[in-house]
Amino acid sequence: MDFYLLALIVGGGLLLLSLLGGHDTDAGDLHTDLHTEASGPHTEPGDLASWFSLRSLVSFTAFFGLAGVLGRWLGLGSTTQLLTALLTGLLAGAVTAYTFRLARRHGNVSFEPATLVGRVGQVTVPLAPGRPGRVLVAVGAGTEQLTARSDIPLGAGRQVIVTAEEGGVLEVQPWDNL
């Protein structure tokens, strides 16, 4: 299999999954990529490391592969094909990084769990006293699936309200109890 085609399949597949699937995570108490990028130590415009997010690397890989495949289809020489693929991938990665940096600066892609207090969500993984579960909460234009606990059993599909947050874990109560 051609290296460019492999990069297109892997990068394009991950890019497609992120566009279609949002950024919900089932990684327990881990924060999402959006949150860690927004609150990490590398947020200064001149800091080179802040440009290397997972999102930027996926964009680079997808567009590197696309340009390489198109270059081969157009009959470009191997050096020209490689340079075109590299420049296209770097440009796509930089545009992605810049776009999300700009959006973060305007507060459009990050959140802190404490800002979710008072929001209504839906239980996706049942929870009970001493047994955390998962709750889907609207954040901006998307949703986040976060770890939650409650002092009463709550089944999947139940509407809840976020009453507090401690250590990245939401405290929830049934919406109909309030």
SEKESE-617213 format. One record per residue (C-alpha): x, z, y; residue in one letter; residue number from 1. Coordinates in steps of 0.25 Angstrom, whole numbers, plus 5000, padded with zeros to 4 digits. Each point is the difference from the previous one (the first is absolute). Layout:
<nodes>
+------+------+------+------+-----+
!    X !    Z !    Y ! type ! seq !
+------+------+------+------+-----+
!    X !    Z !    Y !    A ! NUM !
...
+------+------+------+------+-----+
</nodes>
This chain:
<nodes>
+------+------+------+------+-----+
!    X !    Z !    Y ! type ! seq !
+------+------+------+------+-----+
! 5000 ! 5000 ! 5000 !    M !   1 !
! 5005 ! 4997 ! 5014 !    D !   2 !
! 5005 ! 5011 ! 5009 !    F !   3 !
! 4991 ! 4996 ! 5011 !    Y !   4 !
! 4988 ! 4999 ! 4992 !    L !   5 !
! 5002 ! 5014 ! 4994 !    L !   6 !
! 5002 ! 5005 ! 5014 !    A !   7 !
! 4987 ! 4993 ! 5004 !    L !   8 !
! 4992 ! 5006 ! 4988 !    I !   9 !
! 5005 ! 5014 ! 5002 !    V !  10 !
! 5000 ! 5001 ! 5015 !    G !  11 !
! 4987 ! 4992 ! 5001 !    G !  12 !
! 4993 ! 5008 ! 4990 !    G !  13 !
! 5004 ! 5013 ! 5006 !    L !  14 !
! 4996 ! 4995 ! 5014 !    L !  15 !
! 4986 ! 4995 ! 4994 !    L !  16 !
! 4998 ! 5013 ! 4994 !    L !  17 !
! 5003 ! 5008 ! 5012 !    S !  18 !
! 4990 ! 4991 ! 5008 !    L !  19 !
! 4989 ! 5001 ! 4990 !    L !  20 !
! 5002 ! 5014 ! 4995 !    G !  21 !
! 5003 ! 5007 ! 5013 !    G !  22 !
! 5010 ! 5011 ! 5000 !    H !  23 !
! 4993 ! 5011 ! 4991 !    D !  24 !
! 5009 ! 5007 ! 4991 !    T !  25 !
! 4998 ! 5009 ! 4987 !    D !  26 !
! 5014 ! 5006 ! 5002 !    A !  27 !
! 4995 ! 5014 ! 5000 !    G !  28 !
! 5005 ! 5007 ! 5013 !    D !  29 !
! 5008 ! 4989 ! 5005 !    L !  30 !
! 4997 ! 4994 ! 5013 !    H !  31 !
! 4997 ! 4986 ! 5002 !    T !  32 !
! 5011 ! 4990 ! 5004 !    D !  33 !
! 4993 ! 4999 ! 5013 !    L !  34 !
! 5001 ! 5015 ! 5003 !    H !  35 !
! 5015 ! 5001 ! 4996 !    T !  36 !
! 5004 ! 4988 ! 5008 !    E !  37 !
! 4992 ! 5006 ! 5012 !    A !  38 !
! 5006 ! 5014 ! 4999 !    S !  39 !
! 5014 ! 4997 ! 4994 !    G !  40 !
! 5013 ! 5003 ! 5008 !    P !  41 !
! 5002 ! 4985 ! 5003 !    H !  42 !
! 4991 ! 4996 ! 5010 !    T !  43 !
! 5009 ! 4997 ! 5012 !    E !  44 !
! 4999 ! 4985 ! 5004 !    P !  45 !
! 5015 ! 4998 ! 4999 !    G !  46 !
! 5001 ! 5007 ! 4986 !    D !  47 !
! 5003 ! 4989 ! 4990 !    L !  48 !
! 4995 ! 5008 ! 4988 !    A !  49 !
! 4986 ! 5001 ! 5007 !    S !  50 !
! 4999 ! 4985 ! 4997 !    W !  51 !
! 5001 ! 5001 ! 4985 !    F !  52 !
! 4986 ! 5005 ! 4995 !    S !  53 !
! 4994 ! 4996 ! 4987 !    L !  54 !
! 4990 ! 4991 ! 5007 !    R !  55 !
! 5012 ! 4993 ! 5007 !    S !  56 !
! 5007 ! 4998 ! 4987 !    L !  57 !
! 4988 ! 4994 ! 4993 !    V !  58 !
! 4998 ! 4991 ! 5012 !    S !  59 !
! 5014 ! 4995 ! 4999 !    F !  60 !
! 5000 ! 4998 ! 4985 !    T !  61 !
! 4986 ! 4992 ! 5001 !    A !  62 !
! 5005 ! 4991 ! 5011 !    F !  63 !
! 5014 ! 4998 ! 4995 !    F !  64 !
! 4994 ! 4995 ! 4987 !    G !  65 !
! 4990 ! 4992 ! 5007 !    L !  66 !
! 5010 ! 4993 ! 5008 !    A !  67 !
! 5009 ! 4998 ! 4988 !    G !  68 !
! 4989 ! 4994 ! 4992 !    V !  69 !
! 4996 ! 4991 ! 5011 !    L !  70 !
! 5015 ! 4996 ! 5003 !    G !  71 !
! 5002 ! 4996 ! 4986 !    R !  72 !
! 4987 ! 4992 ! 5000 !    W !  73 !
! 5004 ! 4993 ! 5013 !    L !  74 !
! 5014 ! 4996 ! 4993 !    G !  75 !
! 5008 ! 5009 ! 5009 !    L !  76 !
! 5015 ! 5002 ! 4996 !    G !  77 !
! 5003 ! 5014 ! 4994 !    S !  78 !
! 5007 ! 5005 ! 5012 !    T !  79 !
! 4989 ! 4996 ! 5010 !    T !  80 !
! 4990 ! 5005 ! 4990 !    Q !  81 !
! 5006 ! 5014 ! 5000 !    L !  82 !
! 5002 ! 5000 ! 5015 !    L !  83 !
! 4986 ! 4996 ! 5002 !    T !  84 !
! 4995 ! 5011 ! 4990 !    A !  85 !
! 5009 ! 5011 ! 5006 !    L !  86 !
! 4995 ! 4996 ! 5015 !    L !  87 !
! 4986 ! 5000 ! 4996 !    T !  88 !
! 5000 ! 5013 ! 4992 !    G !  89 !
! 5008 ! 5007 ! 5011 !    L !  90 !
! 4990 ! 4995 ! 5011 !    L !  91 !
! 4988 ! 5004 ! 4991 !    A !  92 !
! 5006 ! 5014 ! 4998 !    G !  93 !
! 5003 ! 5002 ! 5014 !    A !  94 !
! 4986 ! 4995 ! 5005 !    V !  95 !
! 4994 ! 5010 ! 4990 !    T !  96 !
! 5009 ! 5012 ! 5004 !    A !  97 !
! 4998 ! 4997 ! 5015 !    Y !  98 !
! 4984 ! 4999 ! 4998 !    T !  99 !
! 4999 ! 5013 ! 4993 !    F ! 100 !
! 5010 ! 5007 ! 5009 !    R ! 101 !
! 4991 ! 4995 ! 5012 !    L ! 102 !
! 4987 ! 5004 ! 4993 !    A ! 103 !
! 5006 ! 5014 ! 4997 !    R ! 104 !
! 5004 ! 5002 ! 5015 !    R ! 105 !
! 4986 ! 4997 ! 5003 !    H ! 106 !
! 4995 ! 5010 ! 4989 !    G ! 107 !
! 4993 ! 4990 ! 4991 !    N ! 108 !
! 5006 ! 5001 ! 4987 !    V ! 109 !
! 5004 ! 5015 ! 4998 !    S ! 110 !
! 4993 ! 5013 ! 4998 !    F ! 111 !
! 5003 ! 5014 ! 4998 !    E ! 112 !
! 4991 ! 5007 ! 4989 !    P ! 113 !
! 4996 ! 5011 ! 5011 !    A ! 114 !
! 4993 ! 4989 ! 5008 !    T ! 115 !
! 4990 ! 4998 ! 4989 !    L ! 116 !
! 4994 ! 5014 ! 5002 !    V ! 117 !
! 4985 ! 4997 ! 5002 !    G ! 118 !
! 5000 ! 4986 ! 4994 !    R ! 119 !
! 4990 ! 4997 ! 4988 !    V ! 120 !
! 5006 ! 4995 ! 4987 !    G ! 121 !
! 4996 ! 4997 ! 4986 !    Q ! 122 !
! 5006 ! 5007 ! 4987 !    V ! 123 !
! 5007 ! 4989 ! 4992 !    T ! 124 !
! 5006 ! 5010 ! 4990 !    V ! 125 !
! 4992 ! 5013 ! 4997 !    P ! 126 !
! 5005 ! 5013 ! 5005 !    L ! 127 !
! 4997 ! 5014 ! 4997 !    A ! 128 !
! 5006 ! 5014 ! 5003 !    P ! 129 !
! 5014 ! 5000 ! 4996 !    G ! 130 !
! 5000 ! 4985 ! 4997 !    R ! 131 !
! 5003 ! 4990 ! 5011 !    P ! 132 !
! 4993 ! 4987 ! 5000 !    G ! 133 !
! 5000 ! 4987 ! 5009 !    R ! 134 !
! 4992 ! 4997 ! 5012 !    V ! 135 !
! 4998 ! 4986 ! 5007 !    L ! 136 !
! 5000 ! 5002 ! 5015 !    V ! 137 !
! 4999 ! 4989 ! 5011 !    A ! 138 !
! 5012 ! 4999 ! 5009 !    V ! 139 !
! 5001 ! 4990 ! 5011 !    G ! 140 !
! 4995 ! 4986 ! 4994 !    A ! 141 !
! 5003 ! 5004 ! 4986 !    G ! 142 !
! 4999 ! 5012 ! 4990 !    T ! 143 !
! 5009 ! 5010 ! 4994 !    E ! 144 !
! 4999 ! 5007 ! 4987 !    Q ! 145 !
! 5006 ! 5014 ! 5001 !    L ! 146 !
! 5001 ! 5012 ! 4992 !    T ! 147 !
! 4989 ! 5011 ! 5003 !    A ! 148 !
! 4996 ! 5013 ! 4995 !    R ! 149 !
! 4987 ! 5008 ! 5001 !    S ! 150 !
! 4995 ! 5014 ! 4996 !    D ! 151 !
! 4988 ! 4993 ! 4993 !    I ! 152 !
! 4999 ! 4989 ! 4989 !    P ! 153 !
! 4998 ! 4986 ! 5006 !    L ! 154 !
! 4998 ! 4988 ! 4992 !    G ! 155 !
! 5004 ! 4986 ! 5002 !    A ! 156 !
! 4991 ! 4993 ! 5011 !    G ! 157 !
! 4996 ! 5012 ! 5007 !    R ! 158 !
! 5001 ! 5000 ! 5015 !    Q ! 159 !
! 5009 ! 5010 ! 5006 !    V ! 160 !
! 5005 ! 5005 ! 5014 !    I ! 161 !
! 5014 ! 5003 ! 5002 !    V ! 162 !
! 5001 ! 5015 ! 5005 !    T ! 163 !
! 5015 ! 5002 ! 5001 !    A ! 164 !
! 5014 ! 4995 ! 4996 !    E ! 165 !
! 5011 ! 5008 ! 4994 !    E ! 166 !
! 5013 ! 4994 ! 4995 !    G ! 167 !
! 4994 ! 4986 ! 4999 !    G ! 168 !
! 4989 ! 5004 ! 4992 !    V ! 169 !
! 4986 ! 5000 ! 5006 !    L ! 170 !
! 4990 ! 5011 ! 4998 !    E ! 171 !
! 4986 ! 4994 ! 4999 !    V ! 172 !
! 4985 ! 5005 ! 4999 !    Q ! 173 !
! 4988 ! 4992 ! 4995 !    P ! 174 !
! 4994 ! 4993 ! 5012 !    W ! 175 !
! 4986 ! 5004 ! 4997 !    D ! 176 !
! 5004 ! 5015 ! 5000 !    N ! 177 !
! 5003 ! 5000 ! 5015 !    L ! 178 !
+------+------+------+------+-----+
</nodes>
